[in-house]
Amino acid sequence: MLLDLRPKQSSLLILPHQKQTQLLVAIAHQAQSSPLIVIDCGRQYDPSVVARAAQGRVEIIDRIKTQRAFTCYEVVKLLERTPVGKGPIIILGFLSTFCDENVKFSARKFLLESSLCHFQRLSLSAGLVVSTCTPPASEDIYLFERLRSAASNILTVEPSSLPASQLRLF
């Protein structure tokens, strides 16, 4: 359900941090049927979670090719080098690298637009899913809204809330 992979489309998955483990489990399940590329932008890919979800089956884990980016510049370089293949592409925590106060906002906007062009190219494969969470800074809301406007499909997962319970007097 979290991985809405549709050929020739890009999906945006707005996911709170508490739900990241569910996404990693979904990645392991997707790798059972096809190879895939995971680009980790926010240090969200935990191989131990994926290995547990794959029940330690090496043939499933080997179908997942991971790449990491720590800055918005590195994200664009990875996207440039990522080939359009037969398997889906999943980008984890995309906007986390764009919330860097050390990079001028105009440069981040330019790099985001460049990334969106690469998304169009990469979505021509078996599908593209980009995950992110709502950014905390008001300046970065522009980047978030621009990313939303470029997506073919948007899936928003709400954070879990604890069920309300009445306190007992005695």
C-alpha positions in Angstrom: 0.0 0.0 0.0 2.8 2.4 0.8 4.6 1.8 -2.5 2.2 3.0 -5.2 4.3 1.9 -8.1 2.8 2.6 -11.5 4.7 2.5 -14.7 5.5 5.8 -16.2 4.3 7.7 -13.2 5.9 9.2 -10.1 4.2 9.0 -6.7 4.9 11.2 -3.7 4.6 9.5 -0.4 4.2 11.9 2.5 5.2 9.9 5.5 5.9 10.8 9.1 9.2 9.6 10.7 7.3 7.1 12.9 6.2 5.2 9.8 9.7 4.8 8.1 10.0 1.2 9.3 6.8 0.3 7.4 8.2 1.7 4.3 11.4 -0.4 4.6 9.3 -3.5 5.1 7.4 -2.6 1.9 10.7 -2.2 0.1 11.7 -5.8 1.1 8.3 -7.1 -0.1 8.7 -5.3 -3.4 12.1 -6.8 -3.9 10.6 -10.3 -3.8 9.1 -9.6 -7.2 11.6 -7.3 -8.9 14.9 -5.6 -8.5 14.8 -2.0 -7.4 16.9 1.0 -6.8 16.7 2.8 -3.4 18.2 6.3 -3.1 18.5 7.2 0.5 18.6 11.0 1.1 17.9 11.2 4.8 19.8 8.2 6.3 16.5 6.4 6.5 17.5 3.1 4.9 18.2 0.6 7.7 19.5 -2.7 6.1 18.8 -4.6 9.3 15.0 -3.8 9.0 15.0 -4.8 5.4 16.9 -8.0 6.1 14.4 -9.0 8.8 11.5 -8.2 6.5 13.1 -10.3 3.8 13.6 -13.1 6.4 17.3 -13.1 5.7 16.8 -14.3 2.2 19.9 -13.1 0.4 18.3 -13.4 -3.1 15.8 -10.7 -2.0 18.3 -8.4 -0.4 20.6 -8.7 -3.4 17.8 -7.3 -5.6 18.0 -3.9 -3.8 20.6 -1.6 -5.0 21.1 1.3 -2.5 22.8 4.7 -3.0 23.1 7.4 -0.4 23.2 11.2 -0.7 23.9 13.5 2.2 23.5 16.9 0.4 21.1 18.2 -2.2 24.0 18.5 -4.6 24.7 14.7 -4.2 21.1 13.9 -4.8 21.1 15.6 -8.2 24.4 13.8 -9.1 22.8 10.4 -8.1 19.7 11.1 -10.1 21.8 12.1 -13.1 23.7 8.8 -12.9 20.7 6.6 -12.2 19.7 4.7 -15.3 16.1 4.0 -16.4 15.8 0.3 -15.9 13.1 -2.4 -15.7 12.8 -2.1 -11.9 11.2 0.6 -9.8 13.1 3.4 -8.1 12.4 4.5 -4.5 13.8 7.7 -3.1 13.7 8.0 0.7 13.6 11.2 2.6 14.1 13.3 -0.5 13.5 16.8 0.9 15.7 16.2 4.0 18.8 17.1 2.0 17.1 20.2 0.7 16.5 21.6 4.2 20.2 22.6 4.5 20.5 26.2 5.8 24.1 26.3 4.5 22.9 26.2 0.9 21.3 29.3 -0.5 17.5 29.0 -1.0 17.9 30.0 -4.7 20.4 27.1 -5.2 18.1 24.7 -3.5 15.2 25.8 -5.7 17.4 25.3 -8.8 18.5 21.8 -7.6 14.9 20.8 -6.9 13.8 21.8 -10.4 16.7 19.8 -11.8 15.6 16.8 -9.6 12.1 17.1 -10.9 13.4 16.8 -14.5 15.2 13.6 -13.5 12.0 12.3 -11.9 10.2 12.6 -15.2 12.9 10.5 -16.9 13.2 8.0 -14.1 9.4 7.5 -13.8 9.5 6.0 -17.4 10.6 2.7 -15.8 8.5 0.5 -13.6 7.6 3.4 -11.4 9.1 6.0 -9.1 8.1 6.6 -5.5 9.5 9.7 -3.6 9.1 9.8 0.1 9.3 12.9 2.3 7.8 14.4 5.3 6.3 17.9 5.8 9.3 20.3 6.3 9.4 22.2 9.6 10.8 25.5 8.2 8.4 27.9 6.5 11.0 28.7 3.7 11.1 25.0 2.8 7.3 24.8 2.4 7.8 26.2 -1.1 10.1 23.2 -2.0 7.5 20.8 -0.5 4.6 22.3 -2.4 6.6 22.3 -5.6 7.4 18.7 -5.1 3.7 18.0 -4.5 2.7 19.8 -7.7 5.0 17.7 -9.8 3.8 14.3 -8.5 1.4 12.1 -10.6 0.0 10.6 -7.4 0.1 11.6 -3.8 -0.3 9.4 -0.8 -0.3 11.0 2.7 0.1 8.8 5.7 -1.0 10.3 9.0 1.0 9.8 12.1 -0.5 7.3 14.6 -2.3 8.7 17.5 -2.8 6.9 20.7 -6.4 6.1 21.6 -7.9 8.4 24.1 -8.5 6.8 27.4 -10.2 8.2 30.5 -8.2 8.5 33.6 -9.5 6.6 36.6 -10.1 8.5 39.9 -9.3 5.5 42.1 
